[in-house]
Amino acid sequence: MTTAVVYIRQSRHKDYERTASPEVQEAGCRALPAVQGCDQVGVFTDLDVSGGKRTRVGYDAMLARIGAGGVAVVSAYDQSRAFRSTLIAAQFKALLEEPAHVSIQVVFVHGTFDRSAVGGFSYAVLAAAHEMERRMTGDKIRETKRFAASRGEMVGAIPLGLRWDGPGRDRAVVIDEDWAPVVQRIFEDYATARFSTRTLAARLNAERIRLPTFKTGWRADTVAQLLRNIAYTGRTYSERRSKQLGELIPGQLAPGGHRGALGDG
């Protein structure tokens, strides 16, 4: 029985991003003759993961499956879907050149994997080009975020009690009707000076008020971070809100001009 492994990666898994979707990648790989000729196909996926990141759950699982033996074909949509790092590309090529894996066929929907000297040169050049593109894109994203922050726009994690509404780049920050009352209650209770952050955390946990992203429940420092978040006053920092870098400026973080999620103040 022959086995093919398919690797799928998408650095930004959002419907409005114009990149090859996971579905398009998988369909393209499954349509390749080498993959169709195998008895079984294993699919390994990493979503919202950069191609330059070495630690990837799906990618590492694929490597482990290759190491276990019995893999005849490795497939990906193109070389950049597998990696955008010269180091990772070199490590992958070295793995496939080991005696135990030299018979494994590597196929891309777009592009080729050639074990010849010329093919190795082309592979290395493409890896360098993909890494350069990744780094240049990262620089552009950072500059865009700095510019947005200087205008008081939402950059980084959105505070509890607010949420994005609308499609893609047309989305806007609105009040989250489910969680805004919780935020307001935390501020009001703390303002009475009768509750510490530890006590507030204990009460929230006792009432089973827990966000899906919280693995250990509320803690004193979690409540303290929420209380210190300047976004609730309708202000932000001109460079980086999470690190409180730059000047304190009016923010475009909540509906209704510069009002915060809890009103003026």
N, C-alpha and C positions, 0 to 999 in steps of 0.2 A: 504493500500500500504506500503510495507516494503522497507527500504532504507539501502544500504551498502555504507560505505565510505572507499576509498582506499587511503593510504598515500604512496607517493613515494619521496625518497630523494637520491640524489647523491652528495657527497661532492666535487668531481671534475668531472664536466660534459665535458669530452673530449673523442673523439673517441678512442684515443690510451690508455686510462686508462683501465686496466683490472678489472673493477668492474661491478656489475649487472647494465645494462643500464636501463633507465626509461621504455623503451619498454618491456624489460624482466620482470621487476618488476610488471608492470601493467598486463601483460599477465598472470603471475603466480598468482596474486591475483584474477583476474577475473575467473580463472579456478577453484578456491576453491569452493567446494559444497555450503558452507554457503553463499558465495557471489552470486553464480549462483541462489540460491534460493530466492534472493531478487528481487523486481520489478524494482528497479532503483539503479544505482551505481553512486556515486559522487567521482571524482578523485581530490586529492589535491597534489600538487607537489612543491618541493623545490629543485632547482638545484644549484650547486656550493655553497652549504651551509653545514657547519659542523654539525654533529649530537650533538655536545656539545653546540651549540648556542641556547639560549632560545628564542630569537626573530626570528621567521621564519614565513613568510607570509602564506605559504601553511599550515603549521602545526597549526598555530593559527586559520586559517580559518576552518580547520577541527574540532578543539576544539569548535569553535563557532557553527558549524553545529551540533555537538553532543549536545551541550547545548540547542539548539533550539528544540530538541526532535524529535522523529520519526525514530531515527537510530537504526537498529537492529543488524548490523554487522560492526565492524571496522577491517580493514585488512591492513597488511604491509608485505613486502617481508620477513623480519626477524626483530628481536628486535633491532638490531643495525641500521637498516634503519630508525627506528622511533626516536631513541635517543642513544647517547653514553655518557650519563651523569647520574650518580646515582640520582641526584636531580630531573631531568626532568622525569626519569623513575618512581620515587616515586610519583611525582605529577600526572602523567598519571594514575598510578595504583589507587591512592586515588580517582581520578575523577570517574573511572569506578566502584569504590566500593560504591559510593553515591547511596542512595535508588532509585533515578530517573534513574540511569544508570546501576544498578546491573544486569539487564536482557540483556544488550548488550553483544553479543558474540564477542570476540577478536580472530582473526585467523591469523596465519602467514604461509607463504609458507614453511619456514624452522623454526621449533620451535613451541612451544605452549604457551598459556597464561592460567595458571591454578590458579583459585582463592582459592585453598586449602592452608593450612599452608605450606605444603611441596612445593607446586607450588610457593608460595610467596617467600620462601627462594631461590629457584632456580632462580626466576626472579631477585631477588636482587643481587645474585652472578654474573649472566650474565651481569647485568647493571654495576657492578663494573669492570668486566673483559673488557667490551666494553670501559669504560672510561679509564682504564689503557692503552688499546691498542691505543686509540685516543691520549693520552698524550705522549706515547712513540713514536708514529708516528710523532707527532709535534716536538719532540726533534730531531728526525732523520732529518726531513726536515730542521729545523733551522741549524743543523750542516752542512748539505749538502750545504745550501745557504752560510754559512760562508766560507766554503772551496772554493766554486765557486767564491765568491767575492774576496778572497785572490789571486786567479789566474787571476783576471781581467775580469771574465766572466760576462755576463749580468745577473743581479739579480734585481728583482723588476720590476716596470712599465717601459716599453720600451719608450724611448723618441719620441716625435713627429718627423716625418721625417724618422724614421726607422720602420721596421716591421719584423715579423718572417716569414720565408719562409721554406717550407718543412714539412714533416709529423712527428708528435710526437717528440721523443727525437732526431731525426736526423735533426731537424729544425736549421736554421742559421739566423743570423741577416743580413738583406739587406736594401738597401736604398729604401724608399717608394717614388716612382716617383711622386705620387700625392701630397704629403705633404712636401717633401724635399725643393722644390722651395719656399714654404711659409716660412719655417724656415730660409732659406738662406736670403730671403728678409728682414725678421725681424732683423737679425743680421746686414745686410748691412745698412738698414735704421737707426738703432740705432747707428751704428758706425759713421754716419755723424754728430752726436751731434745736429741734427736739430729736432729730435723727442724724446719725453719722452715716457715712457712705457704707460702712460695714452693715449697719442695721438695715439700711435701705436694700442692700443686696440680699440680705437674709429674708426680708419680707417678700421681695420679688420671687425668689426661689421657692419660698413656702407657698406662694400663690400659683406656682407653676407657670409664671409668665417668663417664657424663654424663647429667644429667637432660634431659628433653625441652625444658624451659624455658630451658636454657643455650644461648645462641647462639654463644658464644665459648669454651666450656669453663670449667674451673676456673681461678680466679686467686687470687693471694695474699690479696687483700682478701675474696674469697668465703669462703675457709677461715677467715679471721680473724673475719668476721661470724658464722659458724657457731659458732666457739669462744666467742664473747662472748655468745651467745644464752642469757639467763638461764632460758629455759623448760626447758632440759635439766636444770636442778637442781630442777625442780618449783616454781619461784617466778616471780613476775611483778611488774609495776609497777601500782600502783592506778589510774593514769590512762592511760598509753600505753606499752606494752612496747617498741615499735620506737624510741621517742625517750627511753626510760628516764625517764619523767615520773611523779612521785608517789612513794609509799612502796613499798618492797620488801615484798611480802606473799606468803603461801603461794598457790600457783596450782592451779586445777583444770584443768591442762593435759594430764595424762596419766592412764592408768588406774591404779588402786591408790592412791587418796588423793592425797597430795602428792608422790609419787615422780616423778622425772623420767624421761626416756626412757632414761637411762643408769644409773638406780638412784639411791640416795641421794647427796647431795652437791651 
